[in-house]
Amino acid sequence: MTQPPEDQLKVLWQGQEMETTPMSVDAIRARAARFTKRRHWGFLFGLVLILAEIVIFGRYALILPGTAARVGMLAILVGLGWMIARFSLLAPRRFPDAKASGESILEYHRTELKRTRETFGSLLVMVGPVLLGMVIFVVGATVTFPRHGFLNALPIMALIALWLVGAWWIVRRGERKRQLKLAELEATRVERD
């Protein structure tokens, strides 16, 4: 006599390893805390970097001899202000308190991972005004100093092109890593007491 189909499936799958082992709430909390701490330090580093650029370009806006070059520097400063406004939207949110359940910590981590999604287009929206300011500056410097302006502009334009290619590669790589972390997070189960 044969067993009913449900019992056959039960016998077949009994003793099989589970696809994911459940994680304790403490392990989930530690993993989410590491991610949040890295994001927090990365955010602070980016903010300090932008503020340093404001100081540097602000100084050049005051001392450059040509009006067109100064206008370019002022456009860069406006672009850096735009970057701070956009960048502040990416600030990490407050980590859940010690009483939070494993599910709520997982949801917090998942939400933060989704918030970190970055595309090359969104990066260009953030830095676009700065790049436009750089182009205005280069054109202004070329007009002000026509003899050496073009030769002086070549390294700046080459660095902008190199930065664009590097940023595209970094964004692609970061998105792949983020997708892997999201998939790993979706497979995580909270250990039951």
C-alpha positions as CSV (number, residue, x, y, z in Angstrom):
1,M,0.0,0.0,0.0
2,T,1.3,3.5,-0.9
3,Q,1.4,6.5,1.3
4,P,-0.8,9.6,0.5
5,P,1.1,12.3,-1.5
6,E,1.4,14.7,1.5
7,D,3.1,12.0,3.6
8,Q,5.5,11.1,0.8
9,L,6.6,14.7,0.6
10,K,7.0,14.9,4.4
11,V,9.2,11.8,4.3
12,L,11.2,13.1,1.4
13,W,12.0,16.5,3.0
14,Q,12.5,15.3,6.6
15,G,16.1,15.6,7.7
16,Q,17.0,18.1,5.0
17,E,19.1,21.1,5.9
18,M,17.1,24.3,6.1
19,E,17.9,26.9,3.4
20,T,18.8,29.6,6.0
21,T,19.6,29.2,9.6
22,P,17.7,31.5,11.9
23,M,19.7,34.4,13.4
24,S,19.4,35.5,16.9
25,V,18.1,39.0,17.6
26,D,21.6,40.0,19.0
27,A,23.3,38.8,15.7
28,I,20.7,40.7,13.6
29,R,21.2,43.8,15.8
30,A,25.0,43.6,15.5
31,R,24.8,43.3,11.7
32,A,22.4,46.2,11.3
33,A,24.5,48.3,13.8
34,R,27.7,47.7,11.7
35,F,25.9,48.7,8.6
36,T,24.4,51.9,10.2
37,K,27.8,52.8,11.7
38,R,29.5,52.5,8.3
39,R,26.8,54.6,6.7
40,H,27.1,57.2,9.5
41,W,30.8,57.5,9.1
42,G,30.5,57.6,5.3
43,F,27.9,60.4,5.6
44,L,30.1,62.4,7.9
45,F,33.1,62.0,5.6
46,G,31.1,63.1,2.6
47,L,29.8,66.1,4.5
48,V,33.3,67.2,5.7
49,L,34.6,66.7,2.1
50,I,31.9,69.0,0.7
51,L,32.5,71.6,3.3
52,A,36.3,71.5,2.6
53,E,35.5,72.0,-1.1
54,I,33.3,75.0,-0.2
55,V,36.2,76.6,1.6
56,I,38.7,75.9,-1.2
57,F,36.4,77.1,-4.1
58,G,35.2,80.0,-2.0
59,R,38.7,81.2,-1.7
60,Y,39.2,81.0,-5.4
61,A,36.0,82.8,-6.0
62,L,37.5,85.7,-4.1
63,I,41.0,85.8,-5.6
64,L,40.5,84.8,-9.3
65,P,41.3,87.8,-11.6
66,G,38.7,87.2,-14.3
67,T,35.0,87.9,-13.8
68,A,33.9,84.9,-15.9
69,A,36.1,82.6,-13.9
70,R,34.7,84.0,-10.7
71,V,31.2,83.4,-12.0
72,G,32.2,79.8,-12.6
73,M,33.5,79.5,-9.0
74,L,30.2,81.0,-7.7
75,A,28.3,78.5,-9.8
76,I,30.4,75.7,-8.2
77,L,29.6,77.1,-4.7
78,V,25.9,77.1,-5.5
79,G,26.3,73.5,-6.8
80,L,28.0,72.5,-3.6
81,G,25.1,73.9,-1.6
82,W,22.8,71.8,-3.8
83,M,24.9,68.8,-3.1
84,I,24.7,69.4,0.7
85,A,20.9,69.6,0.4
86,R,20.6,66.4,-1.6
87,F,23.3,64.6,0.4
88,S,21.5,65.4,3.7
89,L,18.5,63.4,2.5
90,L,20.8,60.3,2.6
91,A,21.6,60.8,6.3
92,P,21.1,57.5,8.2
93,R,18.0,57.3,10.4
94,R,18.1,56.6,14.1
95,F,18.9,53.0,15.0
96,P,16.1,51.1,16.8
97,D,16.3,51.0,20.6
98,A,17.4,48.0,22.7
99,K,13.7,46.8,23.1
100,A,13.2,46.5,19.4
101,S,12.3,43.0,18.1
102,G,14.3,41.1,15.6
103,E,11.6,41.7,12.9
104,S,11.7,45.5,13.5
105,I,15.5,45.5,13.3
106,L,15.3,43.5,10.0
107,E,12.7,46.0,8.7
108,Y,14.9,48.9,9.7
109,H,18.0,47.4,8.0
110,R,15.9,46.6,4.8
111,T,14.6,50.1,4.7
112,E,18.0,51.6,5.1
113,L,19.4,49.4,2.4
114,K,16.6,50.5,0.0
115,R,17.3,54.1,0.9
116,T,20.9,53.7,-0.2
117,R,20.0,52.9,-3.8
118,E,22.0,55.1,-6.1
119,T,22.0,55.2,-9.8
120,F,24.3,57.1,-12.1
121,G,21.4,59.4,-13.0
122,S,20.7,60.3,-9.4
123,L,24.4,61.0,-8.9
124,L,24.5,63.3,-11.9
125,V,21.4,65.1,-10.5
126,M,23.4,65.7,-7.2
127,V,26.7,66.8,-8.8
128,G,25.3,68.3,-12.0
129,P,25.3,71.9,-10.8
130,V,29.0,71.5,-9.7
131,L,29.9,70.1,-13.1
132,L,28.1,72.9,-14.9
133,G,30.0,75.4,-12.7
134,M,33.3,73.7,-13.7
135,V,32.4,74.1,-17.4
136,I,31.5,77.8,-16.8
137,F,34.8,78.2,-15.0
138,V,36.8,76.6,-17.7
139,V,35.1,78.7,-20.4
140,G,35.6,81.8,-18.3
141,A,39.3,81.0,-17.8
142,T,39.7,80.3,-21.5
143,V,38.0,83.6,-22.4
144,T,40.0,85.6,-19.8
145,F,43.4,84.0,-20.7
146,P,43.0,83.0,-24.4
147,R,46.7,82.2,-24.9
148,H,47.0,79.5,-22.2
149,G,43.3,79.0,-21.3
150,F,42.7,76.0,-23.5
151,L,46.0,74.2,-22.4
152,N,45.1,74.9,-18.8
153,A,41.6,73.6,-19.3
154,L,42.6,70.2,-20.8
155,P,43.7,68.7,-17.5
156,I,40.5,69.8,-15.8
157,M,38.3,68.4,-18.5
158,A,40.3,65.2,-18.5
159,L,39.8,64.9,-14.7
160,I,36.1,65.5,-15.1
161,A,35.9,62.8,-17.7
162,L,37.9,60.4,-15.6
163,W,35.7,61.2,-12.6
164,L,32.5,60.5,-14.6
165,V,33.9,57.1,-15.7
166,G,35.0,56.2,-12.2
167,A,31.7,57.3,-10.6
168,W,29.8,55.2,-13.1
169,W,31.9,52.2,-12.2
170,I,31.6,52.8,-8.4
171,V,27.8,53.3,-8.6
172,R,27.4,50.0,-10.6
173,R,29.6,48.1,-8.2
174,G,27.8,49.6,-5.2
175,E,24.4,48.7,-6.6
176,R,25.5,45.0,-7.1
177,K,26.7,44.8,-3.5
178,R,23.5,46.4,-2.3
179,Q,21.4,43.9,-4.2
180,L,23.4,41.0,-2.7
181,K,22.9,42.4,0.8
182,L,19.2,42.8,0.2
183,A,18.9,39.2,-1.1
184,E,20.8,38.0,2.0
185,L,18.6,40.1,4.2
186,E,15.4,38.7,2.6
187,A,16.6,35.2,3.4
188,T,17.3,36.0,7.0
189,R,14.9,34.6,9.6
190,V,14.7,35.6,13.2
191,E,15.5,32.8,15.7
192,R,12.4,32.0,17.8
193,D,12.9,31.7,21.6
